[in-house]
């Protein structure tokens, strides 16, 4: 099932043919339009609510720590700990997604978070919450998020036809980037009204998400078989890093995330704006422009993937990074920084949707969860390095050298896209999933 003309690095991966019983088990999943697939739409809305809930609560944890302790260091530590927990537990989540019912696993993650946040709200209401408790709640919530990420990505393939994978994955990017855009402002506003309110809202959203998951019908023939899920947790990493196409693209994704992860690049833009004497209002406009790029990219991802050769998407997409970083280093003013970052963020959901669709088609379903867990972990693990580097370089050399470092890292991320495996990628519709 290799999709390039180069010899595969491992034994050829056998094609996974959809079981004929799947059509009989769930005719809805095989209708002509995703809009008519009620299971898919219920799943999408459910996961959208869960993502907004997660993002709104995530912004409230550091706000609560800052309000109760006055320590920016403690507030930053909460975010770093959550990122680490999410990355590590994504490996566990991938393994669980291959061994257990994926829909029930999502319900369990939502239930744990809803109960936990309900208890946390009560503690906030009756008195001051110790910082250790806030850390514990944030970490458990992040752990559930890490488990649910590869699980929900793996479930997509079970709910739609192979020909609809690209469209479904692109629609999933709208959910994710929409949550990133909407969640933090909602959480911040609710926190301003009452400290417990963002956590109340998140708990309710998780419960509603569970109700919608009850409407999702997964074909019985498509469910992962317990006890037949391969050789172990690390099988996902082995498959990913031996594959002649997924491996170079994963290296590009990791280096690009180190250079342009949202936290790091926003920190660089904020620090640069302060350095140039911009007001908080101008800085806010700049960040809003930058963030809108990701949402715009998610809206056009499906059409771009449909009309553009896959190698061109990857090569041009990653080639934009170093050019944009050099422009950030020399362009005057503040608002133009947001426009440039928005152009970089536009490519994110397009590349992500295309890469995840290839992964869904190339990876056998019995290790789908573990490979997706490896993808989530690998793509996230370098981001904290990028954030720390931005702060350190800015303090010693200023904004110019920050963006030069970003440009160098992004340039290194373009090199794997020039390998033969990526340059000769076949269109998605020529691959048997």
Steps between C-alpha positions, in 0.01 A plus 500: 500500500801730462400817320834587346723324253789462744542160668337499845723506807319200644291215368208626291195584707203288400197688383209498741184438303176622657293209623191443283287465812568865586253620239226289645586594858493874438348606168512864608877504493486415128262764371622756251544798730650554843204725577273194481722294726337563835760304693780711353320830563412402859864402555628826348273723711577294811876534453463871419329557834766296679780695328350840586449381859863387522636824355284724719599311817867496399516880489324520838751286693792748472260790559386335823859432610599858421198639689560285810882507521606804298779290348545507122754218533242270661247597233746415224589173669136388478500544122831319457387210719176465303687493169734230628214292643303521175799390294591207724145373542438513125723190479279322754190627320617355171552158658159507671334606172630183336383271780163639611184650356602851390162664553479369858854619564400855398194480725719391792745790446213750486339352813822516702553864402139597569501343850844641579409852391169482688687422822755770420222758455363411841843547658538842336155603620560406865850646538853550368631200309858390581732528200582129526133417442484729196810330359350156560168587332679659204727197457218243516298704251804525270555124534140435389554739210815310401313170504207636302704664219624185322175323588276749324734520201498121466119491526463723192602215270228279649219750442551604137565337163861483377416754228380743768811487719652817357177697541441367851858570612479853359172554684667378816762773459220759506392356836851516643596849380155633579543377857844661524350827375185497714601314816756736660289819459194318639699365794657838573165681488329245724788522748449876513137446599573235764807284562308174498295579189740378226529166681121474540457571128764242408341232722159557342651494150667164570168355614320627189784359292430159656131523415591561137745209502206275591362575151818377329460155346831323433474204260564181695730365230715813527562483876855413606520142623617469858821301532595518129664842505857415410825485686478777758490870574815584299363342182360840401845661518659211310248523218520879482878528488550210257252626244666672201230768476369553853850518650632804306168681535499436875849655525375808313196528726711475817752766390221727377319469833822589680530814286137608473307350793226736608634570850856570385421717199235696692756559775747626239240732346391637841862561607579665166192720527607612848853562371355726230281689745162371381193538718314201639221573251730478200657186638155344541407584141828348383434174684140488375621534140755225554250262659246556224746347253456152647121518483513625141733215406266245651209638296684471167699183576262263321495699176876562500573129550251407229652734240874491583749217446603361842877555453433867421294542818782368718795664320342844460330481840821441688695732270282789618638466856860625463396779263236623744745483792752718314225750422407507870864588578510805272146631450426824689195565718288259700175414321692369193647236732151361550433492126823306435434252780144456367646399163707235678203378703285464186718212385473311832154341466555433128821307560357332808183384322699361206756326723235344726305377199810327365558351846140372512539334161851361549473366856317171568206555730627264771793738570326823393466629856863435592633666185278803562618508862859499376415782258341713774790437740774565243334815366454646850818400679726759332262793560617574859859522368385762252320700769802497732732594211286801406526642853871430535598642160280805541657584837853474361468621141161658440225433247723494190696197616184327623355505150833405342505191725139427400599532132790256538282243679221537243752465215624172648136390509467550122785262414313171566228610254760486222559125544389273217224347709325836540579635152337198337191478721201360316156663534286382788237345273764262356570344841306201628419541868 
